[in-house]
Amino acid sequence: MTWENGYKWLHKLLISCYVSSPPIDRYSPYNQGVVKSISLAVLMLFLAGAGFSRAADGWRARDGDTVVTPAGVVVRLANIDAPETGPRCRCEVECRMGEAAKAFAAATLRDSRRVELRPYPRPVDRYGRTLAYVLTDNVDLGDRLIEAGLARKWEGKRRSWCD
């Protein structure tokens, strides 16, 4: 089984855990917690297995700190805070910086020979996105964005880009 097929299989398995039919009562708070815990454990084991690595084809940037895998999984870069884009940005400066960060991330993903996910201690954020370190050709994408002045280190909360 190739990495791509294995990743798609795992993604389908995790999705099926959330929409399973009886005998698992998906509305039971206990069962929801068990299913989510098992799903997250399987995901972390998969990511920890030397990291998920593949050719860079099919990766795309949703914004400066969020990428989408070829299988459609949304991954939040665990170590940075980038400006927002579109209707979520709060001022013109943030909008321009956010678009520049997105373009930089997209170009980096496009020009990379290899993209790799490395696990983060907390596997999922409060919005359900996978948290991981994203390495492009063995260099952290978050660090590249910080060096380019398009992001800053994540400090546990969002700070304004409009000051």
Secondary structure, DSSP 8 states (H G I E B T S, - for coil): --HHHHHHHHHHHHHHHHT--TTS-TT-HHHHHHHHHHHHHHHHHHHHTT-EEEESTT-EEEETTEEE-TT--EEEETTEE----GGG--SHHHHHHHHHHHHHHHHHHHH-SEEEEEEEEEEE-TTS-EEEEEEETTEEHHHHHHHTTS-EE--SS---S--
